[in-house]
Amino acid sequence: MSTSSLLTSLFRYKAWANDELFAAAAALEDGAHAEALHGVIRILNHIHVVDSIFAAHLQGGNMAMPPPIPQKRPHWPICAPR
């Protein structure tokens, strides 16, 4: 398998996993599952940080230290995929 096809396959898998996570999160009711939603936000934050590090390495640079994980969950609609 070539590097190009391997990366394509991995990015497709990542897109699928992201879609599944967003679908599961959207199915949770904010009031009844506040703790679970907070966990989802922390997972999404981790994914974002790791993606940023990966992108920086692909571009041959270094990434500055990521910001700390927010302790307060942001308002849910801002976390929806765009």
All heavy atoms as an XYZ file, in Angstrom:
630
protein
N       0.852     -1.169      0.000
C       0.000      0.000      0.000
C       0.903      1.239      0.000
O       1.824      1.341      0.791
C      -0.903     -0.026      1.234
C      -1.814      1.181      1.332
S      -2.909      1.174      2.777
C      -4.208      0.104      2.231
N       0.609      2.160     -0.878
C       1.413      3.375     -0.970
C       1.101      4.305      0.205
O       0.057      4.199      0.860
C       1.129      4.105     -2.281
O      -0.158      4.684     -2.250
N       2.003      5.233      0.451
C       1.795      6.210      1.514
C       0.531      7.018      1.257
O      -0.266      7.272      2.167
C       3.011      7.153      1.628
O       4.167      6.368      1.886
C       2.829      8.168      2.725
N       0.325      7.397      0.011
C      -0.848      8.187     -0.343
C      -2.139      7.431     -0.055
O      -3.079      7.982      0.539
C      -0.782      8.569     -1.819
O      -1.948      9.263     -2.181
N      -2.212      6.166     -0.458
C      -3.442      5.407     -0.230
C      -3.624      5.081      1.254
O      -4.753      5.040      1.750
C      -3.484      4.136     -1.080
O      -2.409      3.299     -0.784
N      -2.513      4.891      1.970
C      -2.615      4.666      3.408
C      -3.180      5.902      4.106
O      -4.108      5.816      4.918
C      -1.252      4.316      4.001
C      -1.213      4.172      5.525
C      -2.124      3.055      5.987
C       0.216      3.952      5.995
N      -2.644      7.081      3.783
C      -3.143      8.309      4.400
C      -4.605      8.559      4.037
O      -5.402      8.964      4.879
C      -2.276      9.502      3.997
C      -0.923      9.600      4.703
C      -0.092     10.736      4.114
C      -1.092      9.783      6.201
N      -4.962      8.305      2.784
C      -6.352      8.473      2.355
C      -7.263      7.566      3.170
O      -8.323      7.992      3.654
C      -6.498      8.182      0.857
O      -5.689      9.095      0.136
C      -7.938      8.301      0.400
N      -6.848      6.327      3.348
C      -7.632      5.380      4.121
C      -7.765      5.828      5.578
O      -8.853      5.775      6.157
C      -6.964      3.998      4.062
O      -7.614      3.094      4.910
N      -6.679      6.292      6.166
C      -6.710      6.741      7.556
C      -7.585      7.979      7.729
O      -8.331      8.096      8.714
C      -5.292      7.017      8.055
C      -4.408      5.781      8.226
C      -2.981      6.186      8.582
C      -4.979      4.834      9.281
N      -7.517      8.918      6.780
C      -8.352     10.112      6.877
C      -9.832      9.769      6.684
O     -10.697     10.376      7.319
C      -7.906     11.189      5.890
C      -6.674     11.926      6.355
C      -5.534     11.941      5.577
C      -6.656     12.607      7.562
C      -4.396     12.618      6.003
C      -5.530     13.288      7.998
C      -4.389     13.293      7.212
N     -10.139      8.808      5.834
C     -11.538      8.377      5.685
C     -12.046      7.749      6.978
O     -13.174      7.990      7.404
C     -11.674      7.385      4.530
C     -11.661      8.037      3.187
C     -11.996      7.046      2.076
N     -11.938      7.727      0.813
C     -11.412      7.215     -0.281
N     -10.922      5.994     -0.280
N     -11.393      7.900     -1.400
N     -11.199      6.937      7.595
C     -11.574      6.317      8.861
C     -11.786      7.392      9.924
O     -12.756      7.345     10.688
C     -10.498      5.325      9.320
C     -10.803      4.737     10.667
C     -11.765      3.742     10.814
C     -10.158      5.196     11.804
C     -12.073      3.210     12.052
C     -10.462      4.671     13.051
C     -11.405      3.677     13.170
O     -11.710      3.172     14.398
N     -10.909      8.381      9.973
C     -11.029      9.461     10.953
C     -12.328     10.241     10.726
O     -13.023     10.581     11.684
C      -9.827     10.398     10.873
C      -9.880     11.510     11.896
C      -8.700     12.420     11.768
C      -8.759     13.607     12.659
N      -9.942     13.862     13.424
N     -12.656     10.525      9.475
C     -13.901     11.239      9.169
C     -15.106     10.420      9.623
O     -16.054     10.970     10.207
C     -13.982     11.536      7.672
N     -15.070      9.114      9.389
C     -16.156      8.246      9.828
C     -16.278      8.274     11.357
O     -17.376      8.419     11.896
C     -15.919      6.809      9.347
C     -16.853      5.829      9.993
C     -18.131      5.542      9.615
C     -16.588      5.045     11.157
N     -18.681      4.613     10.475
C     -17.742      4.286     11.428
C     -15.473      4.893     11.988
C     -17.831      3.405     12.494
C     -15.560      4.015     13.058
C     -16.723      3.281     13.300
N     -15.153      8.152     12.064
C     -15.167      8.165     13.524
C     -15.693      9.499     14.058
O     -16.471      9.523     15.019
C     -13.768      7.878     14.068
N     -15.282     10.596     13.439
C     -15.782     11.910     13.846
C     -17.294     11.994     13.656
O     -18.011     12.494     14.528
C     -15.095     13.026     13.060
C     -13.672     13.256     13.506
O     -13.235     12.789     14.547
N     -12.925     13.978     12.692
N     -17.790     11.522     12.518
C     -19.233     11.535     12.256
C     -19.986     10.725     13.312
O     -21.048     11.150     13.789
C     -19.543     10.974     10.868
C     -19.133     11.901      9.741
O     -18.881     13.100     10.005
O     -19.059     11.424      8.587
N     -19.443      9.570     13.684
C     -20.085      8.735     14.697
C     -20.110      9.442     16.052
O     -21.116      9.400     16.758
C     -19.350      7.385     14.819
C     -19.500      6.492     13.612
C     -20.917      5.962     13.455
O     -21.514      5.490     14.456
O     -21.444      6.010     12.330
N     -19.007     10.084     16.416
C     -18.941     10.789     17.693
C     -19.933     11.952     17.726
O     -20.663     12.129     18.699
C     -17.522     11.291     17.956
C     -17.311     12.046     19.264
C     -17.663     11.178     20.473
C     -15.874     12.529     19.363
N     -19.990     12.732     16.646
C     -20.938     13.847     16.601
C     -22.378     13.352     16.632
O     -23.233     13.960     17.285
C     -20.707     14.728     15.369
C     -19.588     15.711     15.542
C     -18.438     15.607     14.788
C     -19.688     16.752     16.449
C     -17.401     16.516     14.937
C     -18.656     17.671     16.612
C     -17.514     17.554     15.851
N     -22.669     12.256     15.951
C     -24.031     11.711     15.958
C     -24.420     11.239     17.359
O     -25.535     11.493     17.823
C     -24.152     10.571     14.949
N     -23.503     10.568     18.035
C     -23.784     10.098     19.393
C     -23.969     11.279     20.342
O     -24.867     11.270     21.184
C     -22.654      9.194     19.877
N     -23.143     12.294     20.190
C     -23.250     13.478     21.051
C     -24.556     14.216     20.798
O     -25.204     14.693     21.735
C     -22.059     14.401     20.818
N     -24.960     14.305     19.542
C     -26.196     15.014     19.205
C     -27.420     14.301     19.765
O     -28.447     14.938     20.028
C     -26.318     15.164     17.687
N     -27.315     12.999     19.970
C     -28.436     12.224     20.497
C     -28.626     12.418     21.998
O     -29.678     12.080     22.536
C     -28.236     10.743     20.188
N     -27.615     12.965     22.672
C     -27.715     13.193     24.114
C     -28.495     14.467     24.388
O     -28.324     15.470     23.707
C     -26.318     13.317     24.729
C     -25.423     12.087     24.645
C     -24.030     12.426     25.143
C     -26.010     10.937     25.445
N     -29.344     14.421     25.387
C     -30.073     15.607     25.796
C     -29.219     16.379     26.780
O     -28.706     15.812     27.748
C     -31.402     15.217     26.434
C     -32.352     14.545     25.464
C     -33.629     14.109     26.159
O     -33.965     14.673     27.210
O     -34.263     13.194     25.631
N     -29.069     17.666     26.548
C     -28.165     18.492     27.348
C     -28.432     18.388     28.845
O     -27.528     18.140     29.626
C     -28.239     19.945     26.878
C     -27.077     20.780     27.383
O     -26.044     20.197     27.762
O     -27.199     22.009     27.388
N     -29.657     18.583     29.274
C     -29.956     18.584     30.697
C     -29.775     17.230     31.360
O     -29.276     17.124     32.474
N     -30.188     16.177     30.679
C     -30.154     14.848     31.268
C     -28.774     14.201     31.208
O     -28.501     13.264     31.948
C     -31.176     13.949     30.560
N     -27.918     14.676     30.345
C     -26.616     14.036     30.146
C     -25.462     15.037     30.197
O     -24.510     14.931     29.428
C     -26.598     13.311     28.799
C     -27.626     12.240     28.684
N     -28.854     12.472     28.102
C     -27.640     10.948     29.090
C     -29.569     11.359     28.146
N     -28.859     10.426     28.742
N     -25.537     15.984     31.100
C     -24.520     17.043     31.163
C     -23.124     16.473     31.365
O     -22.163     16.931     30.729
C     -24.850     18.033     32.274
N     -22.987     15.470     32.206
C     -21.661     14.888     32.458
C     -21.126     14.181     31.207
O     -19.955     14.312     30.866
C     -21.726     13.909     33.627
C     -20.363     13.428     34.073
C     -20.438     12.567     35.328
O     -21.354     12.753     36.143
O     -19.557     11.706     35.468
N     -21.991     13.451     30.520
C     -21.564     12.775     29.288
C     -21.167     13.794     28.225
O     -20.170     13.611     27.524
C     -22.678     11.872     28.767
N     -21.933     14.877     28.108
C     -21.594     15.909     27.125
C     -20.266     16.584     27.466
O     -19.474     16.890     26.574
C     -22.705     16.953     27.043
C     -23.966     16.502     26.316
C     -25.061     17.553     26.446
C     -23.678     16.217     24.860
N     -20.013     16.786     28.744
C     -18.724     17.355     29.141
C     -17.592     16.412     28.713
O     -16.560     16.859     28.215
C     -18.680     17.607     30.647
C     -17.403     18.210     31.104
N     -17.082     19.525     30.848
C     -16.359     17.686     31.779
C     -15.888     19.789     31.357
N     -15.427     18.684     31.924
N     -17.805     15.114     28.879
C     -16.807     14.137     28.436
C     -16.588     14.196     26.937
O     -15.449     14.100     26.461
N     -17.665     14.361     26.181
C     -17.558     14.472     24.728
C     -16.742     15.708     24.345
O     -15.872     15.650     23.470
C     -18.956     14.515     24.063
C     -18.866     14.904     22.602
C     -19.655     13.172     24.215
N     -16.998     16.826     25.032
C     -16.255     18.058     24.750
C     -14.771     17.848     25.025
O     -13.909     18.286     24.256
C     -16.794     19.240     25.587
C     -18.242     19.529     25.243
C     -15.914     20.478     25.404
C     -18.498     19.895     23.818
N     -14.453     17.153     26.096
C     -13.039     16.888     26.417
C     -12.405     15.996     25.341
O     -11.264     16.216     24.950
C     -12.919     16.284     27.804
C     -13.291     17.281     28.906
C     -13.221     16.657     30.281
N     -11.861     16.273     30.629
C     -11.002     17.047     31.291
N     -11.357     18.255     31.658
N      -9.794     16.604     31.578
N     -13.145     15.016     24.860
C     -12.635     14.147     23.796
C     -12.406     14.960     22.522
O     -11.362     14.832     21.867
C     -13.602     12.975     23.525
C     -13.597     12.012     24.707
C     -13.236     12.250     22.227
C     -14.713     10.986     24.666
N     -13.378     15.816     22.169
C     -13.229     16.646     20.967
C     -12.043     17.600     21.107
O     -11.315     17.834     20.134
C     -14.513     17.424     20.695
C     -15.705     16.577     20.250
C     -16.966     17.416     20.226
C     -15.434     15.942     18.903
N     -11.825     18.127     22.305
C     -10.672     18.997     22.534
C      -9.378     18.221     22.316
O      -8.448     18.708     21.663
C     -10.718     19.584     23.947
C      -9.588     20.557     24.173
O      -9.558     21.630     23.596
N      -8.641     20.171     25.008
N      -9.318     17.005     22.827
C      -8.128     16.169     22.649
C      -7.890     15.881     21.165
O      -6.758     15.974     20.675
C      -8.283     14.863     23.430
C      -7.172     13.905     23.201
N      -5.936     14.059     23.782
C      -7.097     12.796     22.431
C      -5.143     13.075     23.386
N      -5.832     12.295     22.564
N      -8.956     15.547     20.457
C      -8.845     15.279     19.018
C      -8.297     16.507     18.297
O      -7.407     16.396     17.440
C     -10.208     14.856     18.432
C     -10.602     13.476     18.962
C     -10.180     14.870     16.904
C     -12.039     13.094     18.663
N      -8.802     17.685     18.641
C      -8.340     18.923     18.006
C      -6.845     19.153     18.267
O      -6.099     19.499     17.355
C      -9.164     20.104     18.509
C      -8.643     21.422     18.041
N      -8.726     21.817     16.721
C      -8.004     22.414     18.697
C      -8.149     23.010     16.595
N      -7.719     23.391     17.783
N      -6.425     18.957     19.510
C      -5.011     19.158     19.851
C      -4.132     18.182     19.074
O      -3.123     18.568     18.473
C      -4.787     19.024     21.371
C      -3.300     18.968     21.713
C      -5.455     20.175     22.107
N      -4.512     16.913     19.051
C      -3.714     15.909     18.337
C      -3.697     16.203     16.834
O      -2.654     16.097     16.189
C      -4.231     14.483     18.626
C      -3.549     13.458     17.743
C      -4.024     14.154     20.105
N      -4.842     16.596     16.268
C      -4.884     16.964     14.845
C      -3.950     18.144     14.558
O      -3.267     18.171     13.537
C      -6.300     17.332     14.419
C      -7.200     16.128     14.239
O      -6.695     14.987     14.278
O      -8.420     16.334     14.067
N      -3.919     19.119     15.463
C      -3.044     20.286     15.281
C      -1.580     19.889     15.327
O      -0.766     20.375     14.530
C      -3.332     21.335     16.357
O      -4.654     21.799     16.245
N      -1.238     19.003     16.239
C       0.150     18.516     16.324
C       0.514     17.759     15.046
O       1.580     17.962     14.468
C       0.335     17.626     17.571
C       0.193     18.467     18.842
C       1.679     16.902     17.534
C       0.087     17.646     20.119
N      -0.394     16.893     14.592
C      -0.156     16.108     13.381
C       0.040     17.024     12.173
O       0.972     16.848     11.383
C      -1.334     15.154     13.163
C      -1.173     14.213     12.006
C      -0.243     13.194     12.047
C      -1.961     14.363     10.869
C      -0.093     12.318     10.972
C      -1.822     13.500      9.797
C      -0.884     12.469      9.850
N      -0.829     18.034     12.045
C      -0.729     18.975     10.924
C       0.591     19.739     10.982
O       1.244     19.945      9.953
C      -1.906     19.944     10.940
N       1.000     20.149     12.174
C       2.267     20.874     12.318
C       3.438     20.001     11.885
O       4.358     20.465     11.200
C       2.446     21.340     13.758
N       3.410     18.727     12.250
C       4.484     17.815     11.844
C       4.490     17.599     10.332
O       5.555     17.549      9.722
C       4.366     16.481     12.577
C       4.827     16.536     13.992
N       6.148     16.660     14.362
C       4.131     16.497     15.146
C       6.248     16.692     15.674
N       5.025     16.596     16.179
N       3.305     17.476      9.736
C       3.242     17.304      8.287
C       3.804     18.516      7.553
O       4.371     18.390      6.479
C       1.799     17.062      7.835
C       1.215     15.689      8.119
C      -0.246     15.637      7.675
C       2.006     14.589      7.439
N       3.641     19.691      8.157
C       4.137     20.924      7.543
C       5.591     21.202      7.911
O       6.148     22.215      7.494
C       3.249     22.097      7.967
C       1.836     21.970      7.449
C       0.897     23.006      8.050
O       1.292     23.860      8.834
N      -0.377     22.919      7.689
N       6.195     20.310      8.685
C       7.596     20.453      9.032
C       7.877     21.452     10.133
O       9.011     21.873     10.326
N       6.873     21.834     10.866
C       7.057     22.815     11.933
C       6.793     22.219     13.291
O       6.556     21.023     13.443
N       6.866     23.066     14.272
C       6.548     22.668     15.639
C       5.304     23.400     16.073
O       5.070     24.541     15.704
C       7.697     23.018     16.583
C       8.925     22.190     16.300
O       8.815     21.017     15.976
N      10.083     22.799     16.402
N       4.535     22.753     16.894
C       3.327     23.383     17.410
C       3.613     23.921     18.800
O       4.277     23.271     19.593
C       2.194     22.369     17.478
C       0.880     22.981     17.885
S      -0.359     21.711     18.146
C      -1.257     22.464     19.472
N       3.109     25.096     19.070
C       3.217     25.638     20.420
C       2.407     24.757     21.362
O       1.521     24.023     20.939
C       2.689     27.068     20.444
N       2.689     24.844     22.619
C       1.953     24.048     23.599
C       0.459     24.343     23.476
O       0.056     25.503     23.383
C       2.421     24.376     25.019
C       3.790     23.820     25.342
S       3.848     22.014     25.234
C       2.796     21.549     26.569
N      -0.365     23.303     23.478
C      -1.809     23.532     23.357
C      -2.357     24.195     24.617
O      -1.772     24.072     25.693
C      -2.374     22.118     23.190
C      -1.354     21.218     23.778
C      -0.021     21.898     23.579
N      -3.483     24.888     24.463
C      -4.086     25.508     25.647
C      -4.590     24.425     26.598
O      -4.834     23.291     26.181
C      -5.242     26.316     25.060
C      -5.543     25.661     23.769
C      -4.250     25.087     23.264
N      -4.749     24.759     27.866
C      -5.266     23.762     28.805
C      -6.696     23.377     28.452
O      -7.417     24.133     27.807
C      -5.215     24.474     30.161
C      -5.145     25.921     29.837
C      -4.501     26.039     28.475
N      -7.082     22.198     28.876
C      -8.436     21.713     28.623
C      -9.414     22.554     29.438
O      -9.238     22.709     30.645
C      -8.565     20.228     28.997
C      -7.657     19.387     28.105
C     -10.013     19.763     28.907
C      -7.568     17.940     28.506
N     -10.431     23.118     28.787
C     -11.380     23.942     29.542
C     -12.142     23.100     30.566
O     -12.546     21.982     30.276
C     -12.311     24.497     28.470
C     -12.136     23.616     27.292
C     -10.767     23.004     27.390
N     -12.307     23.639     31.744
C     -13.041     22.935     32.788
C     -14.544     23.162     32.660
O     -15.338     22.328     33.040
C     -12.561     23.375     34.167
C     -11.122     22.969     34.434
C     -10.889     21.476     34.292
O     -11.606     20.668     34.866
N      -9.897     21.093     33.507
N     -14.928     24.308     32.123
C     -16.343     24.613     31.940
C     -16.738     24.275     30.512
O     -16.082     24.671     29.559
C     -16.601     26.096     32.217
C     -18.050     26.470     32.121
C     -18.254     27.928     32.452
C     -19.720     28.278     32.296
N     -19.951     29.696     32.381
N     -17.806     23.516     30.373
C     -18.263     23.107     29.053
C     -18.878     24.296     28.330
O     -19.738     24.987     28.861
C     -19.298     21.995     29.167
C     -19.753     21.454     27.828
C     -20.701     20.304     27.988
N     -21.953     20.669     28.601
C     -22.974     21.226     27.959
N     -22.876     21.503     26.686
N     -24.083     21.516     28.592
N     -18.438     24.550     27.086
C     -19.036     25.647     26.327
C     -20.468     25.315     25.933
O     -20.897     24.173     26.002
C     -18.141     25.760     25.088
C     -17.501     24.429     24.967
C     -17.399     23.864     26.350
N     -21.198     26.335     25.519
C     -22.572     26.135     25.056
C     -22.573     25.131     23.915
O     -21.790     25.241     22.982
C     -23.159     27.483     24.626
C     -24.584     27.406     24.209
N     -25.580     27.014     25.081
C     -25.173     27.661     23.028
C     -26.737     27.023     24.429
N     -26.518     27.414     23.196
N     -23.433     24.139     23.969
C     -23.408     22.997     23.049
C     -23.468     23.346     21.566
O     -22.710     22.800     20.786
C     -24.533     22.031     23.422
C     -24.587     20.848     22.513
C     -25.578     20.527     21.659
C     -23.589     19.841     22.351
N     -25.274     19.385     20.980
C     -24.064     18.948     21.388
C     -22.353     19.603     22.907
C     -23.340     17.839     20.974
C     -21.626     18.502     22.490
C     -22.126     17.631     21.546
N     -24.340     24.246     21.070
C     -24.429     24.480     19.617
C     -23.112     24.899     18.962
O     -22.898     24.630     17.796
C     -25.482     25.570     19.486
C     -26.328     25.405     20.689
C     -25.376     24.968     21.788
N     -22.197     25.508     19.706
C     -20.936     25.915     19.069
C     -20.049     24.722     18.763
O     -19.080     24.830     18.038
C     -20.146     26.928     19.927
C     -19.642     26.280     21.224
C     -20.957     28.168     20.192
C     -18.624     27.107     21.964
N     -20.400     23.562     19.309
C     -19.564     22.378     19.117
C     -20.037     21.514     17.950
O     -19.428     20.505     17.652
C     -19.559     21.544     20.393
S     -18.916     22.437     21.795
N     -21.103     21.907     17.309
C     -21.616     21.137     16.173
C     -20.674     21.258     14.995
O     -20.042     22.297     14.813
C     -23.011     21.641     15.785
N     -20.523     20.191     14.213
C     -19.643     20.284     13.031
C     -20.163     21.326     12.051
O     -21.356     21.544     11.939
C     -19.701     18.881     12.439
C     -20.926     18.247     12.983
C     -21.227     18.932     14.293
N     -19.255     21.955     11.361
C     -19.632     22.990     10.396
C     -19.555     22.478      8.990
O     -18.832     21.684      8.628
C     -18.711     24.195     10.548
C     -18.852     24.768     11.920
C     -17.752     25.802     12.162
N     -17.515     25.894     13.561
C     -17.814     26.938     14.308
N     -18.341     27.969     13.783
N     -17.577     26.957     15.579
